Amino acid sequence: MATRQLLADLVQQFEQQSQQPVTVESVGGVDAAKRVQAGEAFDVVILASNAIEQLIQAGKVLAGSRTDLVKSGVAVAVRSGAPRPDIGSEAALRQAVLTAGSLSYSTGPSGVALVKLFERWGIAEQIRDRIVQAPPGVPVGSLVAKGEVELGFQQLSELIHLQGIDVVGPLPDEVQIITTFSAGIAATATQPGAVRALLDFLVSPAAEAAKRGNGMEPA
């Protein structure tokens, strides 16, 4: 889901220049990986790089086809107009988490990393009952916008286009969570040449403006 808007933008550019139609289906990363593992036919798969590697090991994505696309960081959001906590340092962020009445993160790689961070801080048990887990494919920001969650953590790319929230800022550098999103040619691909042309475009200089405009950096 972190790459949904980015792919929509880039595929539109690619189709205009290549006349090759591309159909993109965006779902939560956990669901996407399960569907590929189950043998559902796709030409290309785009997920966190470690998930692509797992699919390569399982023979579901072609070995040697992994193409790193973007690096994506995590940001913090509150409901529009709500007080913005200080998250300018690791200590300030820890205090903001402890103070929040409720918080949410995704089931994706950033959520897994946040759980480990809370454990390292020694506060995992203390905040456990205040955590609202966003279901796969449901943006954390949507829960924040509805007032169901006070503090939301998710990829910046998934927050910046949502209405009803204010992005407080990125996680401080010392605890920032960077996820590399990569593409791989599916073992079920029937048009590997067309997929390779798409992947070449996705890592070309022509794609960089869209990546930055969606809160990511070229990988």
ABEGO torsion letter per residue (X at the ends): XAAAAAAAAAAAAAAAAAGBBBBBBBBBAAAAAAAAAAGBBBABBBBBAAAAAAAAAAGABBBGABBBABBBBBBBBBBBGBBBBBAABAAAAAAAAAABABBBBBABAAAAAAAAAAAAAGAAAAAAAABBBBBBGBBAAAAAAAGABABBBBBAAAAAABBGBBBAEBBBAAABBBBBBBBBBBAABABAAAAAAAAAAAABAAAAAAAAAAGBBBX
